[in-house]
């Protein structure tokens, strides 16, 4: 038998697994690296986060990714080269983290790599009848990562979800359901990444009632216009720039005048829709093209908050009541968090640290959970009707040799 397959079988049969989850989001801040010990699987999953680091991307890395990120037309050569280059880069960053933590690659059972999303194309968004399907593309080849680290690697998780009838995002619902469900309260797990999404976890623990959905822009528009108007910054530190401005009602109305916000749940989207061009078109329609940078950022902050609130109202009626646990870069923006809380007065707010998981680590942890399920779990269907998440094992397996 191939010795790597024999090791894979042993890993699957172990009572616990030591897995590294990797996440690089649409904000392009860097690579989140979460070293997790996962005991059991399914509803019996128990997580210990042993180590966590965010390795910032150098400006050169961000620039290379932005040349292909969320663009309708790119250099095929550039995309091909980046796929291999990012896989090797992520592998080296894993080795750097292991060295810093005093660990050897042989002490890790597997790596779970999300890769770098460069284009997300659900059918409702691309609307091309000759391609009546959902699609998404993450680069950062798993074989390169496996060979560079010498560790079995699971990658490209979103493709199986799409193949089984899903939209490829958000995937957090699987890990959220397994790790964070509680009979004590209804919970919303709110992730404020480039795109905002939430998972609903009912206190009934009924898997058929669980769902996850994208809700609109989180940080993606804010970060883009901060970079444009304040080149020394890549984001709005503590929401200070937006707090200095005044939201513009006509522009906010024009931004919200898009069918995405009224579409039924669940739904998925990406920076391909919520791009600077989308904002500039709304400014033209509302006569606000000369808006000051701080007023523009204040308005975009209100847009992110309103998208979250509208989705909550679509799901739970005019007065949602749930315990909201936030994660992702946007949770560090008090101006944004206050705007969300103002719109959802019946909800309580905390971050996922209250549930035992560092909020900045949560997305990387969830991909480690998906890998654990692929290795040792039984596929679980979550939700019902349009909200049903297919019962599939996700992640392509790359052997190191």
MIMIDO-549735 format. One line per 2 residues: number of its first residue (from 1); their letters; for each residue x, y, z of N, C-alpha, C, O. Coordinates in steps of 0.2 Angstrom, whole numbers. Each point is the difference from the previous one (the first is absolute). Layout:
REM MIMIDO-549735
NUM> a> X/Y/Z/X/Y/Z/X/Y/Z/X/Y/Z; ...
This chain:
REM MIMIDO-549735
1> xx> 4/-6/0/-4/6/0/4/6/0/6/0/3; -8/5/-7/4/7/1/0/2/7/-5/0/3
3> xx> 11/1/0/1/2/7/-4/6/2/-2/1/5; 1/4/-10/-4/6/2/-7/-2/1/-4/3/4
5> xx> 1/-8/-8/-7/-2/0/0/-4/7/-6/1/3; 11/-5/-1/-1/-3/6/0/5/6/-3/-1/5
7> xx> 7/6/-6/0/5/6/-7/4/0/-2/1/5; 0/0/-11/-7/3/0/-5/-4/3/-4/3/4
9> xx> 4/-9/-5/-5/-5/4/1/0/7/-4/1/4; 11/0/-1/1/0/7/-3/6/3/-2/1/5
11> xx> 3/5/-9/-2/6/2/-7/0/1/-3/3/5; -1/-6/-10/-7/0/1/-3/-4/6/-5/1/2
13> xx> 9/-6/0/-2/-4/5/2/2/7/-2/-3/5; 6/8/-5/3/3/7/-6/3/4/-5/2/-3
15> xx> 5/-2/9/-5/3/4/0/8/0/-5/3/1; 11/-1/-3/1/8/-1/5/1/-6/4/-4/-1
17> xx> -4/10/-2/4/2/-5/3/7/1/-4/4/3; 10/-3/-5/3/6/1/0/3/-7/4/-2/-5
19> xx> -8/7/3/-1/3/-6/2/7/0/-1/4/5; 4/-1/-11/1/7/-1/-5/2/-5/-1/-2/-5
21> xx> -3/7/7/-5/4/-4/3/6/-3/3/4/4; -4/-3/-10/3/6/-4/-6/4/-3/-4/-3/-3
23> xx> 4/10/4/-5/4/-3/3/6/-2/4/4/4; -5/-2/-11/2/7/-2/-6/2/-4/-3/-2/-4
25> xx> 0/8/7/-6/2/-2/0/6/-5/6/1/-3; -11/2/1/-1/5/-5/3/6/2/2/4/-5
27> xx> 0/-3/11/3/6/2/8/0/-1/3/6/-1; -1/-12/-1/7/-1/-2/5/3/6/6/2/-2
29> xx> -8/-2/8/4/2/6/6/-5/0/6/3/2; -7/-9/-2/6/-5/1/-3/-7/1/-6/-1/-2
31> xx> 10/-4/4/-2/-7/1/-1/-1/7/4/1/4; -10/-3/-2/-2/-2/7/2/-8/0/-2/-4/-4
33> xx> 6/3/9/2/-7/1/-2/-2/7/3/2/5; -7/-7/-4/-3/-3/6/2/-7/1/-2/-4/-4
35> xx> 6/3/9/1/-7/2/-5/-3/5/0/3/6; -4/-8/-8/-5/-2/4/1/-8/2/2/-4/-4
37> xx> -4/3/10/-1/-7/1/-8/-2/0/-4/3/4; 2/-7/-8/-7/-2/-1/-1/-7/3/2/-5/-3
39> xx> -6/4/8/-2/-7/2/-7/-1/-2/-5/4/-1; 4/-11/-2/-6/-2/-2/-2/3/-7/4/3/-3
41> xx> -11/-3/2/-2/3/-6/-8/1/1/-2/-2/5; -1/5/-10/-7/2/0/-2/4/6/4/4/3
43> xx> -10/-6/0/-2/4/6/5/-1/6/-1/3/5; 5/-9/-5/4/-1/5/7/4/0/5/-2/4
45> xx> -4/6/-9/6/3/-1/2/5/6/-4/4/2; 11/-5/0/2/4/5/6/4/-3/5/-4/-2
47> xx> -4/10/3/5/4/-3/5/3/6/-3/3/5; 9/-4/-6/5/4/3/5/4/-5/3/-3/-4
49> xx> -3/10/5/4/4/-4/7/1/3/0/3/5; 5/-7/-7/6/0/3/4/6/-2/4/2/4
51> xx> -4/0/-10/4/6/-2/-4/4/-6/-4/-3/-3; 6/9/3/-3/4/-6/4/6/-1/3/3/4
53> xx> -2/-2/-11/4/6/-2/-4/2/-7/-2/-4/-4; 3/11/3/-2/3/-6/7/2/-3/3/5/3
55> xx> -1/-7/-9/6/2/-3/-2/5/-5/-3/-2/-5; 5/8/6/-2/5/-5/3/-1/-7/6/-2/0
57> xx> -10/4/-5/3/0/-7/4/6/-1/-2/5/2; 8/-6/-5/4/6/-3/-4/3/-5/-5/-3/-3
59> xx> 6/10/2/-3/3/-5/0/-3/-7/-5/0/-4; 11/-3/3/1/-3/-7/-5/-6/-1/-3/-1/-5
61> xx> 1/-3/11/-4/-5/-1/-7/2/-1/-4/-2/-5; 2/8/9/-7/3/-2/-1/2/-7/-5/-1/-3
63> xx> 11/4/1/-1/3/-7/-1/-5/-5/-3/0/-5; 7/-6/6/-1/-5/-5/-7/-3/0/-3/-2/-5
65> xx> 0/1/11/-6/-3/0/-5/5/-3/-5/-2/-3; 6/8/5/-5/5/-3/0/1/-7/-5/2/-3
67> xx> 10/-5/-1/0/0/-7/-5/-5/-3/-2/1/-6; 0/-6/10/-5/-4/-2/-6/-1/4/-5/-3/-2
69> xx> 5/7/7/-6/-1/5/-6/4/-2/0/6/-1; -6/-10/0/-6/2/-1/-1/5/-7/-3/4/0
71> xx> 7/-6/-4/1/3/-7/-3/-5/-5/1/-6/0; -5/9/-5/-4/-4/-5/6/-2/-5/-1/-5/-3
73> xx> 6/9/2/5/-2/-5/7/0/4/2/5/3; 2/-10/-4/7/0/3/4/-4/-5/-2/-3/-5
75> xx> 9/4/6/5/-4/-3/-1/-7/2/1/-2/6; -2/-3/-11/0/-7/2/7/-2/2/0/-4/5
77> xx> 5/7/-8/7/-2/3/1/2/7/2/-4/4; -4/10/-2/0/2/7/-4/-4/5/3/-2/5
79> xx> -9/0/-7/-4/-4/4/3/-7/1/0/-3/6; 3/0/-11/3/-6/0/6/0/5/1/-5/4
81> xx> 3/10/-5/6/0/4/-2/2/7/3/-3/5; -8/7/-4/-2/1/7/-2/-6/4/1/-1/6
83> xx> -5/-3/-10/-3/-6/3/6/-4/4/-1/-3/5; 6/2/-9/6/-4/3/4/4/5/2/-3/5
85> xx> -1/9/-6/4/4/4/-3/1/7/3/0/5; -10/1/-5/-3/1/6/0/-6/4/0/0/6
87> xx> -1/-6/-9/0/-6/3/7/-1/4/0/-2/5; 5/3/-9/7/-1/3/1/6/5/3/-2/6
89> xx> -5/8/-7/0/5/6/-3/-2/6/3/0/5; -9/-2/-6/-4/-3/6/4/-5/4/0/-1/6
91> xx> 2/-4/-10/4/-5/3/6/2/4/2/-2/5; 2/7/-8/6/3/4/-3/3/6/4/0/5
93> xx> -9/4/-5/-3/3/6/-2/-4/5/1/1/6; -4/-7/-8/-1/-5/5/6/-3/4/1/-1/6
95> xx> 5/0/-10/6/-2/2/3/5/5/3/-2/5; -4/8/-7/3/6/5/-4/0/6/3/1/5
97> xx> -10/-2/-5/-3/0/6/2/-6/5/0/0/6; 0/-6/-9/2/-6/3/7/1/4/1/-2/5
99> xx> 4/5/-9/6/1/3/0/5/6/3/-1/5; -8/6/-6/0/5/6/-4/-4/6/1/2/5
101> xx> -5/-7/-7/-4/-3/6/4/-6/3/-2/-3/4; 8/2/-7/4/-6/2/-2/-7/-2/0/-4/4
103> xx> -3/4/-9/-4/-6/-3/3/-3/-6/3/4/-4; -3/-10/2/2/-3/-6/-6/-2/-4/-5/-1/2
105> xx> 6/1/-9/-5/-1/-4/-3/-7/1/-6/-1/0; 10/-4/3/-2/-7/1/-5/0/6/-4/-5/1
107> xx> 4/10/3/-5/1/6/-7/2/-2/-4/0/4; 3/2/-11/-6/2/-2/-4/-5/-5/4/-3/-4
109> xx> -10/2/5/-3/-6/-3/-2/3/-7/0/-4/-5; -3/10/4/-2/2/-6/0/8/0/-1/3/5
111> xx> 1/0/-11/-1/7/-1/-7/1/-4/-1/-4/-5; -3/9/7/-6/1/-3/0/7/-3/0/5/4
113> xx> 1/-4/-10/1/6/-4/-6/3/-4/-2/-4/-4; 0/9/6/-6/4/-3/3/2/-7/-4/0/-5
115> xx> 10/2/4/2/3/-6/-2/8/0/-3/2/5; 5/1/-11/-2/7/-1/-6/1/-5/2/-2/-6
117> xx> -7/4/8/-6/1/-4/2/6/-5/2/5/2; -2/-7/-9/1/6/-5/-7/1/-4/0/6/-2
119> xx> -4/-10/2/-7/1/-3/-5/-4/3/1/-6/0; -7/9/1/-6/-4/3/-6/2/-5/-1/6/-1
121> xx> -2/-11/-2/-5/1/-5/-6/-4/1/-1/-5/-4; -3/6/9/-6/-3/0/-5/1/-6/1/6/-3
123> xx> -5/-10/1/-4/1/-6/-4/6/0/-1/3/-5; -2/-1/11/-4/5/1/3/7/-2/-3/5/-1
125> xx> 10/-5/2/4/5/-1/3/1/-7/0/5/-3; 3/-11/0/2/1/-6/-5/0/-6/1/3/-5
127> xx> -7/-6/6/-6/0/-4/2/-2/-7/-2/4/-5; 6/-9/4/2/-2/-7/-3/-6/-2/1/-6/3
129> xx> -7/6/-7/-4/-6/-1/4/-6/-3/-2/-6/1; 8/7/-4/4/-5/-3/3/-4/5/3/-6/-1
131> xx> -2/9/7/3/-3/6/-5/0/6/1/3/4; -6/-8/-4/-5/0/5/2/-3/6/-3/-5/2
133> xx> 8/7/1/3/-3/6/4/5/4/2/6/-2; -1/-7/9/4/4/4/8/-2/-1/1/-6/-2
135> xx> 3/10/3/7/-1/0/4/5/4/-2/5/2; 8/-8/0/5/4/4/7/-2/-1/1/-6/-2
137> xx> 4/10/3/6/-2/-1/5/3/6/0/6/1; 3/-11/2/5/1/5/7/-2/-3/0/-6/-2
139> xx> 5/10/3/7/-2/-3/4/-1/6/-1/2/6; 7/-6/-7/5/-2/5/0/-7/0/-3/-3/5
141> xx> 6/0/-10/-1/-7/-1/2/-5/6/6/1/3; -10/-6/-1/1/-4/6/6/-4/-1/3/-2/5
143> xx> -1/-1/-11/5/-4/-1/7/4/1/4/-3/4; -4/9/-6/6/4/2/1/1/8/6/-1/2
145> xx> -12/2/1/1/1/7/2/-7/4/4/0/4; -7/-5/-7/2/-7/3/7/-2/-1/3/-2/5
147> xx> -1/3/-11/7/-1/-1/5/4/4/5/-2/2; -7/9/-2/5/5/3/0/-2/8/6/1/3
149> xx> -11/-3/0/0/-1/7/1/-7/2/2/-2/6; -3/-3/-11/0/-7/2/-6/-3/4/0/-5/3
151> xx> -5/9/-3/-6/-1/4/-6/-1/-5/-1/3/-4; -3/-9/6/-6/-1/-4/-5/6/0/-1/3/5
153> xx> -1/-1/-11/-4/7/0/-7/-1/-3/0/-4/-5; -5/7/8/-6/0/-3/-2/7/-2/2/5/4
155> xx> -4/-4/-10/-1/7/-3/-6/0/-5/-4/-5/-1; 2/11/-1/-5/1/-5/-7/-3/2/-3/-4/-3
157> xx> 2/6/9/-6/-2/4/-7/2/-4/-5/-4/0; 5/9/-3/-6/3/-3/-3/-4/-6/-6/1/-1
159> xx> 10/-4/-2/-2/-3/-7/-5/-6/2/-5/0/-4; 6/-4/9/-5/-5/1/-7/3/2/-5/-3/-2
161> xx> 5/8/6/-6/3/2/-4/2/-6/-6/-1/-1; 9/4/-4/-3/2/-6/-2/-6/-4/-6/0/-3
163> xx> 10/-5/2/-2/-6/-4/-6/-3/3/-4/-3/-4; 3/3/11/-6/-3/3/-6/5/0/-5/-2/3
165> xx> 6/7/-6/-6/5/-1/0/6/4/-5/4/0; 10/-3/4/1/6/4/3/6/-4/1/-1/-6
167> xx> 0/7/9/3/5/-4/7/1/2/4/5/-2; -1/-9/6/7/0/2/2/5/6/6/0/2
169> xx> -11/4/0/1/5/5/-7/1/3/-5/0/-3; 5/2/10/6/-1/4/0/-7/3/-5/-3/0
171> xx> 11/1/2/1/-7/2/0/0/8/0/-6/3; 0/11/0/1/1/7/-5/-4/4/1/-2/6
173> xx> -7/1/-9/-6/-3/3/2/-7/3/-2/-2/6; 6/-2/-9/2/-7/2/3/1/7/-2/-3/5
175> xx> 8/6/-5/4/1/6/-4/4/5/0/-2/6; -4/7/-7/-4/3/5/-5/-4/3/0/0/6
177> xx> -3/-4/-10/-5/-5/3/3/-5/5/-2/-1/5; 8/-2/-7/3/-5/4/3/3/6/0/-3/5
179> xx> 3/9/-5/4/3/5/-4/4/5/1/0/6; -6/4/-9/-3/5/4/-7/0/1/-3/5/4
181> xx> -1/-10/-6/-7/-1/2/-1/-1/8/5/-2/3; -10/5/-1/-1/0/7/-8/0/2/-4/3/-4
183> xx> 2/-8/8/-7/0/2/-2/6/4/-6/1/2; 10/3/0/-1/6/5/-3/6/-4/-3/4/3
185> xx> 5/-3/-9/-2/6/-4/0/-1/-7/4/-4/-3; -8/8/-1/1/1/-7/6/4/-1/1/5/3
187> xx> 3/-7/-8/6/3/-1/1/2/-8/-2/-3/-4; 5/9/3/2/2/-6/8/1/0/2/4/4
189> xx> 1/-8/-8/7/0/-1/2/5/-6/-1/-2/-5; 3/8/7/1/5/-5/7/1/-2/4/2/4
191> xx> -2/-3/-10/6/1/-3/1/6/-4/-3/1/-5; 7/4/7/1/6/-3/7/0/-4/4/4/2
193> xx> -4/-8/-7/6/0/-5/-1/5/-5/-4/5/1; 7/-6/-7/-1/4/-6/-8/1/-1/-3/5/-1
195> xx> 0/-11/0/-7/-1/0/-2/-3/7/3/-4/3; -9/7/-1/-3/-2/6/-5/-6/-1/-3/0/-5
197> xx> 3/-4/10/-4/-6/0/-2/-2/7/4/2/5; -10/-5/-4/-1/-3/7/-3/-7/-1/-3/-2/-5
199> xx> 4/-1/11/-3/-7/1/-5/1/5/1/2/6; -7/-5/-7/-5/0/5/0/-7/4/-1/-5/-4
201> xx> 1/5/10/1/-7/4/-6/0/5/1/4/5; -6/-7/-6/-6/0/5/1/-4/6/4/-5/0
203> xx> -7/8/6/1/-4/6/-3/-7/0/2/-4/4; -7/3/-9/-3/-6/-1/5/-6/-2/-1/-6/1
205> xx> 7/8/-3/5/-4/-3/-2/-4/-6/3/-5/-2; -9/7/-1/-3/-3/-6/5/2/-6/0/6/-3
207> xx> 3/-11/0/5/1/-6/-4/3/-6/3/3/-4; -10/-5/4/-4/2/-6/-1/8/0/-2/3/-5
209> xx> 3/0/11/-2/7/1/6/4/-1/0/6/0; 6/-9/0/7/4/0/0/2/-8/-1/-3/-4
211> xx> 4/9/4/2/2/-7/5/6/0/2/3/6; 2/-2/-11/5/5/-1/-1/3/-6/-2/-2/-5
213> xx> 4/9/5/-1/4/-6/4/6/0/2/3/5; 1/-1/-11/3/6/-1/-6/6/1/-5/-2/-2
215> xx> 7/7/4/-4/6/1/1/6/-4/-4/5/0; 11/-4/-2/2/6/-4/7/1/2/4/-4/2
217> xx> -2/11/-4/7/1/2/1/1/7/-4/2/4; 10/-5/-2/3/1/7/5/6/0/-2/6/1
219> xx> 8/-8/-3/6/5/0/2/2/-7/4/4/-1; -6/-8/-4/3/0/-7/-1/7/-2/5/3/-3
221> xx> -10/1/3/-1/6/-3/3/5/5/4/5/-3; -4/-5/9/3/4/5/8/0/-2/3/5/0
223> xx> 0/-11/0/7/0/-1/2/2/-7/5/4/0; -9/-5/-5/2/3/-7/0/7/0/5/3/-3
225> xx> -10/1/6/0/7/0/5/3/5/2/6/-1; 0/-9/6/5/2/5/7/0/-4/3/5/0
227> xx> -2/-11/-4/6/0/-4/0/6/-5/6/2/-1; -11/-1/-2/-1/5/-5/2/7/3/4/4/-3
229> xx> -8/-2/8/1/7/3/5/1/5/2/5/1; 0/-11/2/5/1/6/6/-6/-1/0/-5/3
231> xx> 4/7/-8/5/-6/-2/4/-2/5/3/-6/0; -2/9/6/4/-2/5/-4/-6/4/4/-3/4
233> xx> -10/3/-5/-4/-5/4/-3/-6/-5/-1/2/-6; 0/-8/8/-3/-5/-3/-7/-1/2/-4/-4/-3
235> xx> 2/7/9/-7/-1/3/-1/6/4/5/4/1; -11/-3/1/-2/6/5/2/-2/7/-4/-4/3
237> xx> 9/6/0/2/-2/7/-5/2/5/-1/6/1; -2/-11/2/-5/1/5/-6/4/-2/-4/3/4
239> xx> 3/-3/-11/-6/4/-3/1/7/1/-6/4/0; 12/-1/2/0/7/1/-1/4/-6/-3/6/1
241> xx> 5/-8/-7/-2/4/-6/-7/1/-1/-3/5/-1; -1/-11/2/-7/0/-1/-3/4/5/-5/4/-1
243> xx> 7/-4/7/-3/3/6/0/8/-1/-4/3/3; 9/-1/-7/1/7/-1/-4/3/-5/-1/6/-1
245> xx> -3/-11/-3/-4/2/-5/-7/0/1/-2/-2/6; -3/4/-10/-7/0/1/-3/-5/-6/1/2/-6
247> xx> -5/-7/8/-3/-4/-6/-4/4/-4/-4/5/2; 4/-6/-9/-4/3/-5/-6/-4/-2/1/-5/-3
249> xx> -7/8/5/-6/-4/-1/-1/-2/-7/-2/-6/-2; 2/11/-3/-1/-2/-7/5/-5/-3/-2/-5/-3
251> xx> 8/5/5/5/-5/-2/-2/-7/3/0/-5/-4; -1/5/10/-2/-6/4/-6/-3/-4/0/-6/-1
253> xx> -5/10/0/-6/-3/-4/2/-3/-7/-3/-5/-2; 7/9/-1/2/-3/-7/4/-6/1/-1/-5/-5
255> xx> 5/4/10/4/-6/1/-4/-6/1/1/-5/-2; -6/7/6/-5/-6/2/-5/-2/-5/-4/-5/1
257> xx> 4/9/-6/-5/-1/-6/3/-5/-4/1/1/-6; 0/-7/8/3/-6/-4/-4/-6/2/-2/-1/6
259> xx> 0/-3/-10/-4/-6/1/3/-5/5/-3/-4/3; 10/5/-2/3/-5/5/-3/1/7/-1/-5/3
261> xx> 0/11/-1/-2/1/7/-8/-2/1/-1/-2/6; -3/1/-11/-7/-2/1/0/-8/-2/-5/-3/2
263> xx> 10/0/-5/0/-7/-2/-1/-4/7/2/1/5; -6/-7/-6/-1/-4/5/6/-4/3/5/0/-4
265> xx> -5/-2/10/6/-3/3/-1/-8/-1/-5/-3/-1; 11/0/0/7/2/1/2/3/-7/-3/-2/-5
267> xx> 8/6/5/3/2/-6/8/1/0/2/0/6; 1/1/-11/7/1/0/2/5/-5/-3/2/-5
269> xx> 9/2/7/2/5/-5/8/1/2/3/-4/3; 0/9/-6/7/1/0/2/7/-2/-4/4/-2
271> xx> 10/-3/2/3/7/-2/-1/1/-8/0/6/-2; -2/-11/-1/-2/1/-7/-6/4/-1/0/4/-5
273> xx> -5/-4/10/-6/4/0/2/6/4/-1/6/-3; 3/-6/9/1/5/4/7/3/-1/5/-1/4
275> xx> -4/5/-10/6/2/-2/0/8/0/-5/3/1; 11/0/-2/0/7/0/-4/3/-6/-3/5/1
277> xx> 2/-9/-6/-4/2/-6/-8/0/2/-3/5/-2; 1/-9/7/-7/0/2/-1/6/4/-5/3/0
279> xx> 10/-1/4/-1/6/4/0/7/-4/-4/4/1; 9/-4/-6/0/6/-5/-6/0/-4/-3/6/-1
281> xx> 0/-11/-1/-7/0/-3/-5/3/4/-4/4/-2; 4/-6/8/-5/2/5/1/8/2/-5/4/0
283> xx> 11/-2/0/2/7/1/-3/4/-6/-3/6/0; 4/-8/-6/-3/3/-6/-7/1/0/-3/5/-1
285> xx> -1/-11/3/-7/0/0/-3/5/5/-5/3/0; 9/-2/6/-2/4/6/3/7/0/-2/4/4
287> xx> 6/-2/-9/3/6/-1/5/1/6/0/6/3; 3/-11/-1/5/1/6/7/-1/-2/4/-3/5
289> xx> -2/4/-11/7/-2/-2/5/4/3/6/-2/1; -8/8/2/5/4/3/0/0/8/3/4/3
291> xx> -6/-10/-1/0/-1/8/7/0/3/4/-3/-4; -3/6/10/6/-1/3/2/-7/2/-5/-4/1
293> xx> 11/2/-1/2/-6/2/-3/-3/6/-2/-6/1; 2/10/4/-2/-2/7/-8/-1/-1/-2/-5/3
295> xx> -2/9/-6/-7/-1/-1/-1/-6/-4/-5/-4/1; 9/2/-6/-1/-6/-4/2/-6/5/-4/-5/-1
297> xx> 9/5/5/1/-5/4/-6/-1/5/-1/-6/2; -1/11/1/-6/0/4/-6/-3/-3/-3/-4/3
299> xx> 2/5/-9/-6/-3/-4/1/-7/-1/-4/-4/1; 11/2/-3/1/-7/-1/0/-4/6/-2/-6/0
301> xx> 3/9/6/0/-4/6/-8/-1/2/-2/-6/2; -2/11/-4/-7/-1/1/-3/-5/-5/-4/-4/2
303> xx> 7/3/-8/-2/-5/-5/1/-7/3/-4/-4/0; 10/3/3/2/-6/2/-5/-2/6/-2/-6/0
305> xx> 1/10/4/-5/-1/6/-7/-1/-2/-3/-5/2; 1/9/-7/-7/-1/-3/-1/-7/-3/-5/-3/0
307> xx> 10/1/-4/0/-7/-3/-1/-5/5/-4/-5/-1; 8/5/6/-1/-5/6/-7/0/3/-3/-5/1
309> xx> 1/11/1/-7/1/3/-5/-2/-5/-5/-3/2; 5/5/-8/-5/-2/-5/-1/-8/0/-5/-3/-1
311> xx> 11/0/0/0/-8/0/-3/-3/6/-4/-4/0; 6/7/6/-3/-2/7/-8/1/0/-3/-4/2
313> xx> 1/9/-5/-7/2/0/-4/-5/-5/-5/-2/1; 9/1/-7/-3/-5/-5/-1/-7/4/-5/-4/-1
315> xx> 10/2/5/0/-6/3/-5/-1/6/-3/-5/1; 3/10/3/-3/0/7/-6/5/1/-2/0/6
317> xx> 1/4/-11/-6/5/1/3/7/3/6/1/0; -10/3/1/1/7/2/4/1/6/4/5/1
319> xx> -4/-10/4/4/1/6/4/-6/2/-2/-4/5; 7/3/-9/4/-6/2/3/0/7/2/5/3
321> xx> -2/-11/0/3/-1/7/4/-6/0/-2/-6/-1; 9/7/1/5/-5/0/6/2/4/1/6/0
323> xx> 3/-10/2/7/1/2/5/0/-6/1/-5/-3; 1/11/1/5/1/-5/7/-1/2/2/4/4
325> xx> 2/-8/-7/7/-1/1/4/2/-6/-1/-4/-5; 5/9/5/3/2/-6/7/-2/0/4/-2/4
327> xx> -1/2/-11/7/-2/-1/2/4/-7/-5/3/-3; 11/-4/1/2/3/-6/2/7/2/-1/3/5
329> xx> 5/0/-10/3/7/1/-5/5/2/2/5/3; -8/-5/-6/-4/6/1/-3/0/8/-2/5/2
331> xx> 3/-10/2/-2/0/7/5/5/3/-2/2/6; 8/-1/-8/4/5/3/-1/7/-2/3/5/3
333> xx> -9/-4/-7/-2/7/-2/-6/2/5/-5/-2/-2; 6/6/7/-5/2/4/-6/4/-3/-6/-1/2
335> xx> 8/5/-7/-5/4/-3/-5/-5/-4/-6/1/0; 9/-6/-3/-4/-5/-4/-5/-4/5/-6/-1/-1
337> xx> 10/-1/7/-4/-4/5/-6/4/3/-5/-3/1; 6/9/0/-5/4/3/-6/1/-5/-5/0/2
339> xx> 7/1/-8/-5/1/-5/-5/-7/-1/-6/1/-1; 10/-7/2/-4/-6/0/-5/0/6/-5/-2/-1
341> xx> 8/3/7/-4/-1/6/-5/5/0/-6/-2/3; 6/8/-6/-5/5/0/-6/-3/-4/-6/2/2
343> xx> 7/-6/-7/-5/-2/-4/-3/-7/3/-5/-2/-3; 8/-1/7/-2/-6/3/-1/0/8/4/-3/3
345> xx> -8/7/-1/0/2/8/-2/-6/4/1/0/6; -5/-5/-9/-2/-6/4/6/-5/0/-1/-5/3
347> xx> 7/6/-6/5/-5/0/5/2/5/1/6/2; 3/-11/1/6/1/4/6/-1/-4/-1/-4/-5
349> xx> 6/7/7/6/0/-4/7/-2/4/1/3/5; 2/-7/-8/7/-2/3/4/-3/-6/-2/0/-6
351> xx> 8/-2/7/4/-3/-5/1/-7/1/-2/-2/6; 5/-2/-10/0/-7/1/5/-2/5/1/-6/2
353> xx> 3/11/1/5/-2/6/-5/-3/5/2/-4/4; -8/7/-3/-4/-2/5/-2/-8/-1/-3/-3/5
355> xx> 4/1/-11/-2/-7/-1/6/-5/0/0/-6/-2; 6/9/3/6/-3/1/5/-1/-6/4/-3/-1
357> xx> -6/8/-4/4/0/-7/2/7/-1/-5/4/0; 11/-3/-1/2/7/-2/-3/2/-6/0/-3/-5
359> xx> -3/9/5/-4/2/-6/4/1/-6/-3/-2/-6; 9/4/6/4/0/-6/2/-7/-2/2/0/-6
361> xx> -2/-5/10/2/-6/-2/-6/-4/-3/1/-6/-3; -7/8/4/-6/-4/-1/-1/-3/-7/-1/-6/-1
363> xx> 3/10/-4/-1/-3/-7/5/-5/-1/-2/-5/-3; 8/6/5/5/-6/-1/-2/-6/4/1/-5/-3
365> xx> -3/6/9/-2/-6/4/-6/-4/-4/0/-6/0; -4/10/-3/-6/-3/-3/2/-5/-6/-3/-5/-1
367> xx> 8/7/-2/3/-4/-6/3/-6/3/0/-5/-3; 4/5/9/2/-5/3/-5/-5/2/1/-6/0
369> xx> -7/9/2/-6/-5/2/-2/-3/-6/-2/-6/0; 1/9/-6/-2/-3/-6/5/-6/-2/-3/-5/-2
371> xx> 9/6/3/5/-5/-2/-1/-6/5/1/-6/-2; -2/8/8/-1/-6/5/-6/-4/-2/0/-6/1
373> xx> -6/9/-3/-6/-3/-2/2/-4/-7/-3/-6/0; 7/8/-4/2/-3/-6/4/-7/2/-1/-5/-4
375> xx> 5/6/9/4/-6/1/-3/-5/5/1/-6/-1; -6/8/5/-2/-4/5/-8/0/2/-2/-3/4
377> xx> -1/8/-8/-7/1/2/-5/-3/-5/2/-3/-5; -8/3/7/-6/-2/-5/-3/7/-3/-2/4/4
379> xx> 1/-4/-10/-3/6/-3/-7/1/3/-4/-4/1; 3/11/1/-6/2/3/-3/5/-4/3/5/-3
381> xx> -10/-6/2/-4/5/-4/-2/5/5/-3/-2/6; 3/9/-7/-2/5/4/-5/4/-4/1/2/-5
383> xx> -6/0/9/-5/5/-3/-6/-4/-4/1/-7/0; -5/10/-3/-6/-3/-4/-2/5/-6/2/6/1
385> xx> -5/-9/-6/-2/4/-5/6/3/-4/5/-3/-1; -6/9/-1/5/4/-3/6/1/5/6/1/-2
387> xx> -7/-1/8/5/1/5/4/-7/2/4/0/4; -6/-5/-8/4/-7/2/7/0/-3/1/2/-5
389> xx> 3/-3/10/7/-1/-2/2/-7/-1/-2/-4/4; 4/2/-10/1/-7/-2/5/-4/5/4/3/2
391> xx> -6/-9/-1/4/-5/4/6/-2/-4/-1/-5/-4; 6/8/4/6/-2/-4/6/1/4/1/4/5
393> xx> 4/-8/-6/7/1/2/4/4/-4/0/-1/-6; 3/7/8/3/5/-4/8/-1/1/2/-1/5
395> xx> 1/3/-10/7/1/0/4/-6/-5/-2/-6/1; 6/8/-5/4/-4/-4/6/-2/4/3/4/3
397> xx> -1/-10/-4/6/-3/4/6/0/-4/0/-3/-5; 5/7/7/7/0/-3/5/-4/4/1/2/6
399> xx> 2/-7/-8/5/-3/3/7/3/-1/1/3/-5; 4/-3/10/6/3/0/5/-3/-5/5/2/-1
401> x> -6/-8/-1/4/-4/-4/-3/-5/-4/4/-4/-4
